[in-house]
Amino acid sequence: MLATNTSNFTAADLAALRSSLSQGYDPILDECIIPQIPKPYRKRSTEYKPNRRQAKGHKENRRAQYFKSQIRKSSDRGSLVILRFLREDGYAEFRIQRDVSDNLNEQGTGYRLKGKPGFIFGSPDNHKEPDESVGLRETEEEALVPADVGKIVKVSDINAGNRYYVAVFVKTVPFDTEDGKGEDVYEYDRCTKEEIEDLVRERGLLHNHIVGWNMAVAGGFV
């Protein structure tokens, strides 16, 4: 397992880490982050003949394939935002929160808590909503930080398996920016980078959130 004290990493170490993560292996957790699901065997028919559009590369068929590759359904993706509060002297803190789930507890009087804390996360309202807009909206709803405060940057995408992916962002706001508890947030706190890395080492965060943090570290975003 790779050391979690990424502050001592060289540029080459960070490049290697990011390369491994993009290929589906997390050397910090020492495990694969993309479920390996074998594809079912399909016997190709020798009598198969392409239809007219496939054979001639029909214009409408090419357009359909293009849009199919560009548009992802709202149920196939999510946006994860690492909210960073940055001071002028370079000191930074990161928001960690614990959300409630959509399932009622055993008594039926309230919602269950998610198993572990994590960063801000949400899904699009429809398939046309861009990932960045989702991240900004969720940050405003869960952390009460206005969308026009600070700067948000894209880190990378996480292939979470089963055609589901997570877009990872880092939003940096001034250190004195006030945040709060949205309706779906049970509790929250601000942690230093060292405290986050302790949680990563102990696997104290949600899994995709750990991977998102490692991607941000590897890219030099935090």
C-alpha positions in Angstrom: 0.0 0.0 0.0 1.3 3.4 -0.9 2.0 5.9 1.9 -0.9 8.4 2.4 1.3 11.3 3.4 1.1 12.8 -0.1 2.7 16.1 1.0 6.0 14.3 0.5 5.3 13.2 -3.0 7.4 14.4 -5.9 5.9 15.5 -9.2 6.7 12.1 -10.7 4.9 10.4 -7.7 1.8 12.4 -8.2 1.8 11.8 -12.0 2.1 8.0 -11.4 -0.7 8.2 -8.8 -3.0 10.0 -11.2 -2.2 7.6 -14.0 -3.0 4.6 -11.8 -6.3 6.1 -10.6 -7.4 6.9 -14.2 -6.8 3.2 -15.1 -9.0 2.0 -12.2 -6.4 1.1 -9.5 -5.9 3.1 -6.3 -2.4 2.5 -5.0 -3.2 4.3 -1.7 -6.1 1.9 -0.9 -4.2 -0.9 -2.7 -7.4 -2.0 -4.5 -9.2 -1.8 -7.7 -11.8 1.0 -7.8 -13.7 -0.3 -10.9 -15.6 -3.5 -10.4 -14.3 -6.2 -12.7 -17.5 -7.7 -14.2 -16.8 -10.2 -16.9 -18.7 -9.7 -20.1 -21.1 -12.6 -21.0 -19.9 -14.7 -23.9 -21.7 -14.0 -27.2 -21.3 -16.2 -30.2 -21.1 -14.1 -33.3 -23.3 -15.3 -36.1 -21.5 -15.9 -39.4 -24.7 -15.1 -41.2 -24.9 -11.5 -39.8 -25.4 -8.9 -42.4 -25.3 -5.1 -41.6 -28.4 -3.1 -42.5 -28.4 -0.3 -45.0 -27.4 2.4 -42.5 -24.7 0.3 -40.9 -23.3 -0.8 -44.3 -23.2 2.7 -45.8 -22.5 4.7 -42.7 -25.8 6.6 -43.1 -25.7 10.2 -41.9 -28.6 9.8 -39.5 -26.9 6.7 -38.0 -23.6 8.6 -37.4 -25.5 11.4 -35.8 -27.4 9.0 -33.5 -24.1 7.3 -32.5 -22.5 10.7 -31.8 -25.3 11.9 -29.5 -25.5 8.6 -27.8 -21.8 8.8 -26.9 -22.1 12.5 -25.7 -25.2 12.4 -23.6 -25.3 10.5 -20.4 -28.5 9.9 -18.5 -29.1 11.7 -15.2 -29.2 8.3 -13.5 -25.8 7.3 -14.8 -23.7 10.1 -13.2 -23.1 12.2 -10.1 -21.0 15.2 -9.1 -18.7 15.3 -6.1 -17.4 18.6 -4.8 -14.5 19.0 -2.5 -15.2 22.4 -0.8 -11.9 24.1 0.2 -11.8 27.2 2.4 -8.5 28.9 1.6 -6.8 31.6 3.6 -4.5 34.2 2.1 -1.4 32.7 3.8 -2.1 29.3 2.1 -3.8 27.6 5.1 -6.8 25.6 4.0 -9.6 23.5 5.5 -12.0 21.2 3.8 -15.7 20.5 4.5 -16.7 17.0 5.6 -20.3 16.2 6.1 -22.6 13.4 6.9 -25.9 13.1 5.0 -29.1 11.4 5.6 -30.3 8.6 3.3 -33.6 8.3 1.5 -34.6 5.3 3.6 -36.7 5.6 6.8 -35.3 4.1 10.0 -36.7 1.0 11.6 -39.2 3.1 13.7 -40.3 4.9 10.6 -39.9 8.3 12.3 -36.9 9.6 10.4 -34.2 9.0 7.8 -31.2 6.7 8.3 -27.8 8.2 8.2 -25.3 7.3 5.5 -22.7 4.9 6.7 -19.7 7.2 6.5 -19.1 10.9 6.1 -17.9 12.4 2.8 -17.7 15.5 0.6 -20.6 17.2 -1.2 -22.4 14.9 -3.6 -25.5 15.0 -5.8 -27.1 13.8 -9.0 -28.5 15.9 -11.9 -32.2 16.7 -12.0 -32.3 15.8 -15.7 -29.9 14.5 -18.4 -29.3 17.9 -19.8 -27.9 19.4 -16.6 -24.1 19.8 -16.8 -21.9 18.2 -14.2 -20.5 21.5 -13.0 -24.0 23.0 -12.6 -24.9 20.0 -10.5 -21.9 20.5 -8.3 -22.7 24.2 -7.8 -26.3 23.5 -7.0 -25.5 20.8 -4.5 -22.9 23.0 -2.8 -25.5 25.7 -2.4 -28.2 23.3 -1.2 -26.0 21.2 1.2 -23.4 23.8 2.4 -25.4 27.0 1.8 -22.5 28.5 -0.1 -23.8 30.6 -3.0 -22.9 29.3 -6.5 -21.3 32.7 -7.4 -18.9 32.6 -4.5 -15.4 31.2 -5.2 -14.1 29.2 -8.1 -14.9 25.6 -9.1 -12.5 23.5 -11.2 -12.9 20.0 -12.7 -10.5 17.4 -11.4 -11.5 14.3 -13.3 -14.1 11.6 -13.8 -14.3 8.4 -11.8 -15.5 5.3 -13.5 -17.6 3.7 -10.7 -18.6 0.7 -12.8 -21.9 -0.4 -14.3 -21.7 2.6 -16.7 -21.9 5.0 -13.7 -19.4 7.8 -13.4 -18.6 10.5 -10.9 -17.4 14.0 -11.9 -15.0 15.3 -9.3 -14.6 19.1 -8.6 -12.8 21.3 -6.2 -14.5 24.5 -5.2 -12.3 27.1 -3.5 -13.8 29.9 -1.5 -12.4 32.6 0.8 -11.6 31.2 4.3 -14.1 33.4 6.0 -17.0 32.2 3.8 -19.9 31.0 6.0 -21.3 27.6 5.4 -24.1 25.8 7.0 -26.3 22.7 7.2 -28.7 22.0 4.4 -31.9 20.1 4.8 -30.3 16.7 3.9 -27.2 17.2 6.0 -27.1 15.7 9.5 -23.7 17.2 10.6 -20.6 18.8 9.1 -17.1 19.9 10.0 -14.0 21.5 8.6 -10.8 19.4 8.4 -7.2 20.1 7.5 -5.5 18.3 4.7 -3.6 16.1 7.2 -6.9 15.2 8.9 -8.5 14.2 5.6 -5.5 12.0 4.8 -5.8 10.3 8.2 -9.5 9.6 7.3 -8.3 8.2 3.9 -5.7 6.0 5.5 -8.4 4.7 7.9 -11.0 4.5 5.2 -13.2 6.7 7.2 -14.9 8.3 4.2 -17.2 7.0 1.5 -15.3 5.0 -1.0 -15.8 7.2 -4.1 -15.1 10.2 -2.0 -11.7 8.7 -1.1 -10.9 8.1 -4.7 -12.0 11.7 -5.6 -9.7 13.1 -2.9 -6.8 11.0 -4.2 -7.5 12.2 -7.7 -7.5 15.8 -6.5 -4.2 15.3 -4.6 -2.6 13.6 -7.6 -3.6 16.5 -9.9 -2.4 19.2 -7.4 -5.8 20.6 -6.9 -5.7 20.5 -3.0 
